Amino acid sequence: MNKIRLSSDEIMFMNMFEGMTHAKVEDCVQGEDVMGFVVQKGDVGLAVGKKGANIEKVRRSVGKNVWVVEYSNDPEEFIRNIFHPVEIKKINISDSEQGKVASLEVRRSDRSKVIGLEGMRIRFAKKMVKRHCNIDDITIKTTGQ
């Protein structure tokens, strides 16, 4: 894992999230309309809460959509966690001239879910894999429906 530099705002949001959910936060990423939190393995249930109550509290507090991702040391598992519940059929991580690239294979019908509204989800994913897995880019290939 890379050494992650957090802003004072990100540290504040991480502390707030931990206080509201009791889940241990590894990282926090801010976007215009979304806050993403990476939590320790096994803490997603705590973070979400019963019927999503904890996420809803956090969402109201930050005034943005909130994403929660379970951390994993395994880059493939971490990528699958980022895009959950979308089924990633295959992940191939390779070196290229531009650096390390993760190629994801998904059903054609899931491509828009992987990219997200206005590309928000894929931008979040690229930032997370760069920070945690030293992967420089993510490409998407579609198969079938």
Secondary structure, 3 states (H helix, E strand, C coil): CCCCCCCHHHHHHHHHHHHHHCCCEEEEEECCCEEEEEECCCCHHHHHCHHHHHHHHHHHHHCCEEEEEECCCCHHHHHHHHHCCCCCCEEEEEEECCEEEEEEEEEHHHHHHHHCHHHHHHHHHHHHHHHHHCCCEEEEEEECC
